[in-house]
């Protein structure tokens, strides 16, 4: 089983979650919106980017449709490696 994180706790994140293969376990949703941190989607926690190094997923799915925001997220992921 592969452990994954979904980056984006909005509608796109929920869509990605619903399309994932049963061989993947979603450990967390990550979002830059601090008002979502500590909440849950489908029982899965929404966490801050600072949690990424602790979680260490096999894959990160980016579920953001805005190109500029997506580029910023990619930069954040590289910085946490």
Secondary structure, 3 states (H helix, E strand, C coil): CEEEEEECCCHHHHHHHHHCCCCEEEEEEECCCHHHCCCEECCEEEECHHHHHHHCCCEEEECCCCHHHHHHHHHHHHHHC
